[in-house]
Amino acid sequence: MNSREVVRALESDGWYRVAQKGSSHVQFKHPTKHGRVTVPHPERDIPIGTLRSIERQARVKLS
């Protein structure tokens, strides 16, 4: 799964962009869920461990 697909999945779940650190990471926040989720961007294929971490933080199923 690449970063573009992860961003689309998060945005469809209600997450919105709050910060972008340079051109390598994007942070998302949700109106009702706690915390922020950081996604490496742009990246062709995100490692499986990073995907699982994003899933835990966002409380969504990505794959």
Biotite code that builds the C-alpha atoms (Angstrom):
import biotite.structure as struc

atoms = struc.array([
    struc.Atom([0.000, 0.000, 0.000], chain_id="A", res_id=1, res_name="MET", atom_name="CA", element="C"),
    struc.Atom([1.416, 3.410, -0.888], chain_id="A", res_id=2, res_name="ASN", atom_name="CA", element="C"),
    struc.Atom([1.084, 6.717, 0.934], chain_id="A", res_id=3, res_name="SER", atom_name="CA", element="C"),
    struc.Atom([-1.537, 8.087, -1.453], chain_id="A", res_id=4, res_name="ARG", atom_name="CA", element="C"),
    struc.Atom([-3.861, 5.164, -0.661], chain_id="A", res_id=5, res_name="GLU", atom_name="CA", element="C"),
    struc.Atom([-3.283, 5.616, 3.087], chain_id="A", res_id=6, res_name="VAL", atom_name="CA", element="C"),
    struc.Atom([-4.071, 9.345, 2.850], chain_id="A", res_id=7, res_name="VAL", atom_name="CA", element="C"),
    struc.Atom([-7.301, 8.595, 0.941], chain_id="A", res_id=8, res_name="ARG", atom_name="CA", element="C"),
    struc.Atom([-8.355, 5.992, 3.512], chain_id="A", res_id=9, res_name="ALA", atom_name="CA", element="C"),
    struc.Atom([-7.716, 8.357, 6.423], chain_id="A", res_id=10, res_name="LEU", atom_name="CA", element="C"),
    struc.Atom([-9.542, 11.241, 4.754], chain_id="A", res_id=11, res_name="GLU", atom_name="CA", element="C"),
    struc.Atom([-12.533, 9.019, 3.978], chain_id="A", res_id=12, res_name="SER", atom_name="CA", element="C"),
    struc.Atom([-12.672, 8.105, 7.697], chain_id="A", res_id=13, res_name="ASP", atom_name="CA", element="C"),
    struc.Atom([-12.870, 11.787, 8.648], chain_id="A", res_id=14, res_name="GLY", atom_name="CA", element="C"),
    struc.Atom([-9.204, 12.590, 9.306], chain_id="A", res_id=15, res_name="TRP", atom_name="CA", element="C"),
    struc.Atom([-7.949, 15.937, 7.994], chain_id="A", res_id=16, res_name="TYR", atom_name="CA", element="C"),
    struc.Atom([-4.472, 17.373, 7.415], chain_id="A", res_id=17, res_name="ARG", atom_name="CA", element="C"),
    struc.Atom([-3.147, 19.614, 10.144], chain_id="A", res_id=18, res_name="VAL", atom_name="CA", element="C"),
    struc.Atom([0.567, 19.827, 9.383], chain_id="A", res_id=19, res_name="ALA", atom_name="CA", element="C"),
    struc.Atom([3.162, 18.841, 6.838], chain_id="A", res_id=20, res_name="GLN", atom_name="CA", element="C"),
    struc.Atom([6.789, 18.677, 7.891], chain_id="A", res_id=21, res_name="LYS", atom_name="CA", element="C"),
    struc.Atom([8.725, 19.610, 4.799], chain_id="A", res_id=22, res_name="GLY", atom_name="CA", element="C"),
    struc.Atom([7.813, 17.246, 2.015], chain_id="A", res_id=23, res_name="SER", atom_name="CA", element="C"),
    struc.Atom([8.325, 13.945, 3.804], chain_id="A", res_id=24, res_name="SER", atom_name="CA", element="C"),
    struc.Atom([5.546, 13.589, 6.434], chain_id="A", res_id=25, res_name="HIS", atom_name="CA", element="C"),
    struc.Atom([1.896, 14.622, 6.734], chain_id="A", res_id=26, res_name="VAL", atom_name="CA", element="C"),
    struc.Atom([0.017, 14.789, 10.052], chain_id="A", res_id=27, res_name="GLN", atom_name="CA", element="C"),
    struc.Atom([-3.704, 14.132, 10.377], chain_id="A", res_id=28, res_name="PHE", atom_name="CA", element="C"),
    struc.Atom([-6.215, 14.878, 13.118], chain_id="A", res_id=29, res_name="LYS", atom_name="CA", element="C"),
    struc.Atom([-9.765, 13.579, 13.622], chain_id="A", res_id=30, res_name="HIS", atom_name="CA", element="C"),
    struc.Atom([-12.659, 15.618, 15.040], chain_id="A", res_id=31, res_name="PRO", atom_name="CA", element="C"),
    struc.Atom([-13.707, 12.917, 17.538], chain_id="A", res_id=32, res_name="THR", atom_name="CA", element="C"),
    struc.Atom([-10.779, 10.493, 17.843], chain_id="A", res_id=33, res_name="LYS", atom_name="CA", element="C"),
    struc.Atom([-7.815, 11.418, 20.036], chain_id="A", res_id=34, res_name="HIS", atom_name="CA", element="C"),
    struc.Atom([-4.280, 12.023, 18.839], chain_id="A", res_id=35, res_name="GLY", atom_name="CA", element="C"),
    struc.Atom([-2.556, 12.650, 15.555], chain_id="A", res_id=36, res_name="ARG", atom_name="CA", element="C"),
    struc.Atom([-1.434, 10.255, 12.852], chain_id="A", res_id=37, res_name="VAL", atom_name="CA", element="C"),
    struc.Atom([1.763, 10.852, 10.888], chain_id="A", res_id=38, res_name="THR", atom_name="CA", element="C"),
    struc.Atom([2.078, 9.397, 7.385], chain_id="A", res_id=39, res_name="VAL", atom_name="CA", element="C"),
    struc.Atom([5.334, 9.345, 5.404], chain_id="A", res_id=40, res_name="PRO", atom_name="CA", element="C"),
    struc.Atom([4.601, 11.111, 2.124], chain_id="A", res_id=41, res_name="HIS", atom_name="CA", element="C"),
    struc.Atom([5.319, 10.714, -0.726], chain_id="A", res_id=42, res_name="PRO", atom_name="CA", element="C"),
    struc.Atom([6.409, 7.109, -0.516], chain_id="A", res_id=43, res_name="GLU", atom_name="CA", element="C"),
    struc.Atom([5.665, 4.385, -3.023], chain_id="A", res_id=44, res_name="ARG", atom_name="CA", element="C"),
    struc.Atom([5.319, 1.420, -0.673], chain_id="A", res_id=45, res_name="ASP", atom_name="CA", element="C"),
    struc.Atom([4.979, 1.907, 3.062], chain_id="A", res_id=46, res_name="ILE", atom_name="CA", element="C"),
    struc.Atom([6.567, -0.915, 5.099], chain_id="A", res_id=47, res_name="PRO", atom_name="CA", element="C"),
    struc.Atom([4.083, -3.303, 6.752], chain_id="A", res_id=48, res_name="ILE", atom_name="CA", element="C"),
    struc.Atom([5.187, -2.343, 10.267], chain_id="A", res_id=49, res_name="GLY", atom_name="CA", element="C"),
    struc.Atom([4.537, 1.333, 9.534], chain_id="A", res_id=50, res_name="THR", atom_name="CA", element="C"),
    struc.Atom([1.096, 0.481, 8.109], chain_id="A", res_id=51, res_name="LEU", atom_name="CA", element="C"),
    struc.Atom([0.189, -1.467, 11.250], chain_id="A", res_id=52, res_name="ARG", atom_name="CA", element="C"),
    struc.Atom([1.304, 1.450, 13.410], chain_id="A", res_id=53, res_name="SER", atom_name="CA", element="C"),
    struc.Atom([-0.864, 3.875, 11.406], chain_id="A", res_id=54, res_name="ILE", atom_name="CA", element="C"),
    struc.Atom([-3.817, 1.461, 11.746], chain_id="A", res_id=55, res_name="GLU", atom_name="CA", element="C"),
    struc.Atom([-3.406, 1.342, 15.539], chain_id="A", res_id=56, res_name="ARG", atom_name="CA", element="C"),
    struc.Atom([-3.091, 5.105, 15.865], chain_id="A", res_id=57, res_name="GLN", atom_name="CA", element="C"),
    struc.Atom([-6.041, 5.884, 13.568], chain_id="A", res_id=58, res_name="ALA", atom_name="CA", element="C"),
    struc.Atom([-8.176, 2.938, 14.683], chain_id="A", res_id=59, res_name="ARG", atom_name="CA", element="C"),
    struc.Atom([-8.967, 2.010, 11.057], chain_id="A", res_id=60, res_name="VAL", atom_name="CA", element="C"),
    struc.Atom([-8.282, -1.040, 8.883], chain_id="A", res_id=61, res_name="LYS", atom_name="CA", element="C"),
    struc.Atom([-6.151, -0.065, 5.887], chain_id="A", res_id=62, res_name="LEU", atom_name="CA", element="C"),
    struc.Atom([-5.509, -3.296, 4.001], chain_id="A", res_id=63, res_name="SER", atom_name="CA", element="C"),
])
